[in-house]
């Protein structure tokens, strides 16, 4: 089995495991001295094959780190996107993951980036940095939340260089606040070993865990202001978030991670009952400018409204993963949602809108 075969195998294995990856999230890569192969943007790790990876020239990627870009975020990200495209060497020129440059920074052959609910219980918690340092010490590099794209790349670049100077090695574990985890090694067996050790350490301090059971769901259609939509009603085993205590649902009424925003949007209202569901949705749209993808109903669960059944099912998967993250975060001082400013950046970022579009088409 060659290196690209190994990359496909480990990508599918983690991609099919809901404990690590939901929907089109996560990305993986393999690099040698000249090239890096990385998951195409929006591609599902669960079903990826060799054609799902994009090959880029590493020398051209390194030029991005040394180039000066505009201060204006829109202009900067557009130029970075174009420079990333210029490094592609595949004829089909698929769009590589936005996190390509982060993979390039970690000088190991394989990188597996995932968003496990258990790990994100830590990364999306009030005590994320403190608990990361207590649990992993110099085994992990913690990165405070930073807007993704070039800004995040430069922050990680500087932090990785500091780590390398201090420990004379590159970090094998990089934990990004309100985002996820990067695990790096020169073999896929080592990747597995690191993830196993990481889970064992988390398990040693976790007492609050989400239930294994899943709720019941019903599918139908709904007409909202003349628009016909798919509607899925889902009861939830995590009933403590849907009690009549509004403060409890408020803990999960705002997105925790960029992936939550990509698939579920960022804000989630609560209706008092089925009877005022339409009113709640209409009021939300008037305030936010879009239909909520997830609406909670007190003492029941959630209602997801989307354009297609597939999209609705994906929204449920991602939101329920977010609920699990909130439960795990109770072990680390409680959950910490993204700020309005962080959410606005993701909502307006062309890269994530592209990823959202591709994931809907697959």
N, C-alpha and C positions, 0 to 999 in steps of 0.2 A: 504493500500500500504506500503510495507516494504522499507528499506533504499536502497536496490539494485534496486528495481523498480523505486524509485525516481531518482536514478542515471541514469538509462536507459532513463527515460522520459525527464529529463533536458538535457541530452547529445544529444538526437535526436532533441529536440526543437532548441537548439543552432546550432547543426550540420546541420540542414536543412535551416538555415537562412544565406544567402550569406552575410549579413551584418556583420556576426561574423566569419564564417568558410568557407574556400574554399578548395576543394579537400579533402585530408586526414589530413589536418592541425588541430591543437588544440587537447586538451586532457582533460579528466575529471577524478575525483576520489571520492571515499567515504572511510572513515576510521573509525574504532572503536578502542578500546584499543589494540587489538591484531593484526589486519590485515588492509591492505589497498587494495582496489580494484581499478585498474587503467586501462585505455584503452590500448589495445594491440597495439604495434607499427605498423603504417601503416593502422590501421583499420579506417574506415569512421565513424565519429560520427553520421552522418545523418541516418544511417541504423543499428547502433549497437544494439545488444541485450545483455542479461546477459552473454552469452558465449564469448562476445567480450572483456570482462574485465579479467585482470589477478589478482589473489589474491596473496599477498606477506606477509611475516611475518615481522612485524614492528621492532621487536627486532633485527632481522638480518640486516634490513636496517640501523638501528642506528649504527651498527658496521662499516659500510662504512665511516661514518663521523669521526670515531676515528682512522681509520687505516692509516698507512703511505704507500703511493704508490710511484712508481718510478717517477723521473723527466721526463724521456722520455715519450712524449705524447702518442705514439703508445702503448708502454708497459702498461702505466698507464690506458688508456681507455680499453684495453683488460682485465686487471685485474678487473677493476670496473664492466665491463660487466659480467664477470664470477661471481663476488660477488653478483651482482644484480640477476643473474640467480639462485644462491644458495638460495636466499630468497623466490623464487617462491614456492607456495604450491599447485598449480593446477596440476592435472595429465597430462594434455596436454602440459603443460609448454610452453604456448605461450610466445612470447617475450614482456615484458612490455615496455611502453613508456620510452624513454631515460630520460624524465623529472620526473620519479618516485620519485627520491630523493628530488626534489624541492617540490613536493606535500607533501611528508612526513614532510618537515620542517614547513609547515603552519598548525598550530595545531587547525584546524577546521575540522568538519566532511566532508564537501564538498568543492571541488576545481574545478572551471571551467576556463580553460586556453584557450583563443581564440586569433585570430589575426585580429580584425576588421580593415578595411581600415581607418575608422574615427580615431580610437585609434592610429593606426600606422602612421597616418599623424602627430601625436604628437611624437611617439617614434622614427620615422625615420626622424626627422627634426633636423635642425641645433640648435634649441633652446629647445631640448627635456627636459633636466633636469630643466632648468630655468622655462619653462612653466608648467611642471608637478608640481613643488613646488608652483608656483603662483596659479594654479587652485585647487590643492588638499591639500596643506599643509601637516599636519601630518596624513591625511587620507590615503595617498599612500606612498609606499616605492619605490624610483627610483633606478634602478641598471644600471650603465653604461655598455656599450657593453663588454661582456666577452665571449671567446670561450665556446661553450656549452660543456656539459659533466661534468666531475668531477671538472674542474676549475671553471665553473659557479656555481656549487653546493656549493663549499667552499666559494665563494664570497657572495652568497645569504645567506648561513648559518651564516656568520659573521655579515652581515647587519641585518638579522632578529634578531639575539641576541642583537645587539646594539639597535634596535628599541624596542624590548621587555623590555630591561633595562630602556630605556628612558620613555616609555609610559605605561609600565605595562600591555601590551596586544600585541598580534601578529597582524601584518598588515593584513587587509582584502583585500587591493589592492596592488599588486606588479607589477610595470611597468618596463619592460626590454627594454632598448634601442635597436633599430633595431631588434625587436623580437615580442613583444606582451604584453599581460596582464594576470595576474592571479587574480581571484576573489575568495575569500574564505569566508565561513560562516557555521553555524551549521544546517541551513535548506536551501532547494532549494528556498523557498520564499524570504529569505534574499539575496540569490545570485541575484535573479531577481531585487530586490529593489536596490541593489548596482549598477548593470549595468544600471538601469534606471537613477539613480542619476548621474552616470558617464557621460552618454550620454547627459543629460540635461546641465551639466557643459561645456562639449565640444561644444554643440550647441550654448551656450551663447557667445562664442568667435569666432565661425567659420562663415566666410562670403563667402569664396571661397569654392564651392561645385561642385563635378562632376555631369554631366548630368545623368538623369535617363534612357535616351534612349540607345539602343544598335545598333551597326552597322550591316550591312548585311554580310553574309559569303557565300563562295562557296567552295565546296570540290572537289578534284581531286587527281591525283597521279603525281609524278614527278620522273624522273630518274636523279640521281646525281652520276656521276662517276661509273655507272653500278649498283647502288643501287636503288631499287624501294621503294619510300617512299609515305606516305600519306601527302597531302598538303592541308591546309586550308588557304584561303585568307579572311581577315576580315577587312572591313572598320571600322573606329573608330569614335565614337562621340566626342572623345577627340582629335580633329583635330589639336589643337594647339601644340601637341607634334610631329606632322608629317608634319610641314610646311617645306619650303626650308631653314629655319634657323636652321642649324645643331646644334647650341648651345642649342636650345630648346630640341631636342631629346636627346642630351648628358645627360640631367638631369635624363633620365630614361633608359640609355643604360647600366647601371650596377645595379646588384641586390641590394635590400634594406635589405632583411631578409634571414635567412637560408631557409625558405620555398620557396622563389623565386628561390634559387639555386637548391633545391631538384627537383622542377618540371620544371623549365625553364632554368636551368643552370645560369651562372652568368653574361654573357656578350651578348649584342645584337647589331649587326651591322645594318647599314642603306644603302639600295641601292638607287641609283638615280632614277631608273625606273624599270618597269618589265623587260626591255630588258637586264639589267645587273644584274639581281637577281642571276643567276647561278654563274657569275664571283665573285660577292660579297660573296656568300656562300663558294665558293672554296677558295678564298683568306683567309677568316676567318678560315676555317679548316686548311689551311697550317700554319697559325699563332698559333692557339689555340690547334690544335690536335683533334678537334671534330666538328661535324656539329652544327651550331647554331640552337637552337629550335625556336627562335623568330628572324625574320629579318624584320625590318621596311622598308617601301617603301615611299619615299618622297611624301607628299601631298595626300597619300592614306590611309595607315593603316599598318597592319602587315601580314606577311606570317609565318605560323607555319608548320614545317616539322617534322614528327614523324613516328614511326614504325606502329602505329595503329591509327584508327579514335578516339578511346576513349582517348588515350594518348594525341593526338593533341587537343582535346576539353578541356582536363584538363589544358594543357599549356595555352590555350587562357584564361580560367577562371582566372588562377593565375596571368598571365601578366596584364590582364585588371584590376584586383584588385590592382596590383602594380601601375598602372596608376592613379587609384582613390586615392591611398595613396599619390602619388606625388601632386595631386591637393589639398588634405587636408593639406599637409605639407606647402603649400604656406601661410597658416594662422599662421605658426610657424617659419617663417624665411626661408622656402625652404627645399627641401629634402636633406637628407644626405645618400649617398650610403655606402655600406660596402667597406672596404679597401681590396687591393689585398691579404694581409696576412690573414685577416679574411675569405675571400673567399677560399683561398687555404686550410685552416683547414677544412672547411665544405666539400669541394670537395674530400678531401682525407680521410674523417672520415668514418670508416666502418659502424658506426651506421646509418648515413644518407643514405649511399648507400643501406643498408638493407631496410630502410623505402621506398626509391625510388623503390626498386625491388618489395616489397609487394604491394605498391599502384598500380603498373602496372598490377599485377596479379589479383587484385580484380575485 
